[in-house]
Amino acid sequence: MKLLGIGSRIKHSEFGFGVVTNVTSKHYWVTFIESGIETIDLDSVIEIIEAVEDEVDTVSFFEVEKTLKNILQKWSDVSQVVPIADKWKGGKLIMEPSTPTSNKEIPIDVFFHKIVMVRDRVRVMEQKINSSNLDKAEKIEMQQYITRIYGSLTTFNVLFKSQNDYFVGEKTK
């Protein structure tokens, strides 16, 4: 029996029409039009509408995507998606000067994205300091500066949907 590859189209007597989205050693994972994702045995009786046989792959697109995201988060300053608080979605930031000139309007989503980029780049800098060849005293001094940076940015915590994403600075005693 030849294995069907990811992307093969089939018809199952119980679930109807579907597309193979993953292949394991015992099952096909098939996304069916009517019933969604189901696992069926490799030896199930199915009608093959279009077979993808030469490119049988045991790694699903989901697994590839998940692995790629993990690599990017670990080795670059690419941030994961950080949601903005619902009340700010679609809003705008208006900067009004004290002298009568034109105001500056910025979509809050754009401003929020820039704040998240600053946070992520400070985190990368912190990781680089921790893994550097600086002596212990220099690392501690640099960490104190980073903590103060986070403290200065706590004003923007109101924009974050989740408290897990907040900036946290030095705690006052």
Buried (B, 14 or more C-beta within 10 A) or exposed (E): EEBBBBBBBBEBEEBEBBBBBBBEEEBBBBBBEEEEEBEBEEEBEBEEEEBBEEEBBEEBEEEEEEEEEEEEEEEEBEBEEBEBBEEBEEBEBEEEEEEEEEEEEEBBBEBBBEBBEBBBEBBBBBEEBEEEEEEEEEBEEBEEEBBEBBBEBEEBBEBBBEEEBBBEBEEEE
